[in-house]
């Protein structure tokens, strides 16, 4: 369950827990309060959204939605990891987004489409709050500040996608792997702990598809980083030993 807000969140108008939820699934802090997207909304707007929030737990490798199916919800990540991908004609997946930070929005880019443009699948057991699109549109009509928040989310997603495409087009395999490891470090749930172990939930196939290389090239690049003493490979993740070198590689240095 979410903890009480501190730091920058403590000064915001707090909507508080969803009192309509059963106590065993009620967060101590609503994700609308702690989310980078919704946290700065007025108290009235957050409570209007909160009234329509629904909670659901997904098992590992479960689908939130499938490409081409009607889009009916906006999903807000509470805990877990979700990959968003396009299915290619050769059966492979092109992963273009990983939702890993609590408060991340999923399917935001599909809000004004009739059908989903991608597929979203959990990587590990995941908790989600979701807003029915029809209810969200009703609240948007009452609180014009909410569309501004959603537009910022869409702009962030678009910028991330542009960076991803640029990585695929301009960087070699080693630079792409370095960029991904930095992303993993920046978004890792345990990044503030002393341990430098980064747990990895993607399979080697998924990671290779995401950064646009073959599995053989991916493994060769990881082994190169390990042999140079920049990282260590462990059973379920990585240990970064020299972040500055990774940053230089990611930048093409």
C-alpha positions in Angstrom: 0.0 0.0 0.0 1.1 3.6 -0.7 2.8 5.5 2.2 1.9 8.9 3.4 3.1 11.9 1.2 6.3 13.6 2.1 8.5 16.3 0.5 7.0 18.1 -2.5 3.7 16.1 -2.1 3.1 17.2 1.4 2.3 20.8 0.3 -0.4 19.7 -2.2 -4.1 19.5 -1.6 -4.6 15.9 -0.6 -7.6 14.0 -1.7 -6.8 11.1 0.6 -7.8 7.5 0.4 -10.7 6.3 -1.7 -13.3 5.8 1.0 -15.6 3.8 -1.3 -13.0 1.0 -1.6 -12.9 -1.9 0.8 -10.3 -1.4 3.5 -8.1 -4.3 2.4 -7.4 -2.7 -1.0 -7.6 0.9 0.1 -4.3 2.9 -0.4 -3.1 5.0 2.5 -2.4 7.7 -0.2 -4.4 8.0 -3.4 -2.3 7.7 -6.6 -3.9 11.0 -7.7 -2.1 12.7 -4.8 1.3 11.3 -5.5 1.3 11.1 -9.3 3.4 13.6 -11.2 0.5 14.0 -13.6 -2.5 14.5 -11.2 -0.8 15.6 -8.0 -1.0 19.3 -8.7 -4.7 19.3 -9.6 -7.2 21.1 -7.4 -8.7 19.1 -4.6 -12.1 19.3 -6.3 -10.8 17.9 -9.5 -9.0 15.0 -7.8 -12.0 14.1 -5.8 -14.2 14.1 -8.9 -11.8 11.7 -10.6 -11.4 9.6 -7.5 -15.1 8.9 -7.4 -14.8 6.9 -10.6 -11.4 5.2 -9.9 -11.6 1.4 -10.0 -8.9 -1.0 -8.7 -7.7 -4.2 -10.2 -4.8 -6.6 -9.7 -3.3 -8.4 -12.7 -1.2 -11.5 -12.7 2.2 -11.7 -14.4 1.9 -11.7 -18.2 -1.7 -10.6 -18.2 -3.2 -8.3 -20.9 -4.6 -4.9 -19.9 -5.8 -4.5 -23.4 -5.1 -5.7 -27.0 -4.2 -3.7 -30.1 -7.3 -3.1 -32.3 -9.8 -3.6 -29.4 -12.1 -0.8 -28.3 -10.4 1.6 -25.9 -12.6 2.1 -22.8 -10.2 3.0 -19.9 -7.3 5.1 -18.8 -4.9 3.0 -16.7 -2.8 4.4 -13.8 0.1 2.2 -12.6 0.1 1.6 -8.8 2.7 -1.1 -8.6 4.4 -3.5 -11.0 5.6 -3.2 -14.6 3.7 -3.0 -17.9 5.1 -3.1 -21.4 3.3 -1.5 -24.3 4.1 -2.8 -27.8 3.1 -3.2 -31.4 2.8 -6.6 -32.9 4.9 -7.0 -36.1 4.0 -9.2 -39.1 6.9 -11.6 -38.3 5.4 -12.3 -34.9 7.9 -10.2 -32.9 7.0 -7.3 -30.6 8.2 -3.8 -30.9 8.1 -2.5 -27.3 7.9 1.3 -27.3 7.0 2.0 -23.7 7.7 0.6 -20.3 5.4 1.8 -17.4 7.4 1.2 -14.3 7.0 4.3 -12.1 3.8 4.5 -9.9 1.6 7.1 -11.4 2.6 6.3 -15.0 -0.4 6.6 -17.4 -1.1 3.7 -19.7 -3.4 4.1 -22.8 -3.3 7.9 -22.5 -2.4 8.2 -26.2 -5.5 6.2 -27.1 -8.0 8.4 -25.2 -9.3 10.1 -28.3 -9.2 6.9 -30.5 -12.0 4.4 -30.8 -9.5 1.4 -30.7 -6.2 0.8 -29.0 -3.2 1.4 -31.1 -1.0 -1.0 -29.1 -1.1 -3.9 -26.7 -0.4 -3.6 -23.0 0.9 -6.6 -21.0 2.1 -6.9 -17.4 5.7 -8.1 -16.9 5.2 -9.1 -13.3 2.2 -9.0 -10.9 0.7 -5.5 -11.2 -1.8 -3.3 -9.4 -3.7 -0.8 -11.5 -6.3 1.9 -10.9 -8.3 2.7 -14.0 -10.9 5.4 -15.1 -13.7 4.5 -17.5 -13.3 6.8 -20.5 -16.9 7.8 -20.5 -16.7 8.9 -16.8 -13.4 10.7 -17.4 -14.9 12.7 -20.3 -17.7 13.8 -18.0 -15.3 15.0 -15.4 -13.1 16.7 -18.0 -16.1 18.8 -19.0 -16.4 20.1 -15.4 -12.6 20.7 -14.8 -10.6 22.2 -17.7 -7.4 21.7 -15.8 -7.6 17.9 -16.3 -7.1 18.0 -20.1 -4.0 20.1 -19.6 -2.6 17.3 -17.4 -3.5 14.7 -20.0 -1.9 16.7 -22.7 1.3 16.9 -20.7 1.2 13.1 -20.3 0.8 12.7 -24.0 3.6 15.1 -24.8 5.9 13.2 -22.4 5.0 9.9 -24.1 5.6 11.4 -27.5 9.0 12.8 -26.5 9.9 9.4 -25.1 8.9 7.7 -28.3 10.9 10.2 -30.4 14.0 9.5 -28.2 13.4 5.8 -28.7 13.2 6.1 -32.5 16.3 8.3 -32.5 18.1 5.6 -30.5 17.2 3.0 -33.0 18.2 5.1 -35.9 21.4 6.8 -34.7 23.0 4.5 -32.0 24.9 1.3 -32.4 24.0 -1.8 -30.4 26.4 -1.0 -27.5 25.1 2.5 -27.2 21.5 1.3 -27.2 22.2 -1.2 -24.4 23.9 1.5 -22.4 20.9 3.8 -22.9 18.6 1.1 -21.7 20.6 0.4 -18.6 20.6 4.1 -17.7 16.8 4.1 -18.1 16.6 1.1 -15.9 18.7 2.8 -13.3 16.7 6.0 -13.4 13.3 4.3 -13.0 14.3 1.4 -10.7 12.1 1.0 -7.6 15.2 0.4 -5.4 17.3 3.2 -7.0 17.6 5.0 -3.6 19.0 2.0 -1.7 22.7 1.3 -1.3 22.4 -1.9 -3.4 23.4 -1.2 -7.0 21.6 -4.3 -8.2 19.0 -3.5 -10.9 16.4 -6.2 -11.2 15.3 -6.9 -14.8 11.9 -8.2 -15.6 12.2 -8.3 -19.4 13.4 -11.5 -21.1 16.4 -11.3 -23.4 14.0 -11.6 -26.3 11.9 -8.7 -25.1 15.0 -6.5 -24.5 16.5 -7.3 -27.9 13.2 -6.5 -29.6 12.8 -3.3 -27.6 16.2 -1.9 -28.5 16.1 -3.2 -32.1 18.9 -5.8 -32.1 19.2 -9.6 -32.3 19.6 -11.6 -29.2 23.1 -12.6 -30.2 24.1 -8.9 -30.6 22.4 -8.1 -27.3 24.3 -10.8 -25.4 27.6 -9.8 -27.1 27.1 -6.2 -26.1 26.3 -7.1 -22.5 29.3 -9.4 -22.3 31.5 -6.5 -23.7 30.2 -4.2 -20.9 30.9 -6.8 -18.4 34.4 -7.6 -19.6 35.2 -3.9 -19.6 34.2 -3.8 -15.9 31.3 -1.4 -16.5 28.6 -3.8 -15.4 28.2 -7.2 -13.9 25.5 -9.7 -15.1 23.6 -11.5 -12.3 20.8 -14.0 -12.5 17.9 -11.6 -12.6 19.5 -8.3 -13.5 22.6 -6.1 -13.6 25.0 -4.3 -11.3 26.3 -1.0 -12.6 30.0 -0.3 -11.6 30.7 2.8 -13.8 27.7 4.9 -14.5 29.8 7.7 -16.0 31.1 5.4 -18.7 27.6 4.2 -19.4 26.5 7.8 -19.8 29.3 8.5 -22.2 28.5 5.4 -24.3 24.8 6.3 -24.4 25.7 9.8 -25.7 27.9 8.2 -28.4 31.2 8.9 -26.7 
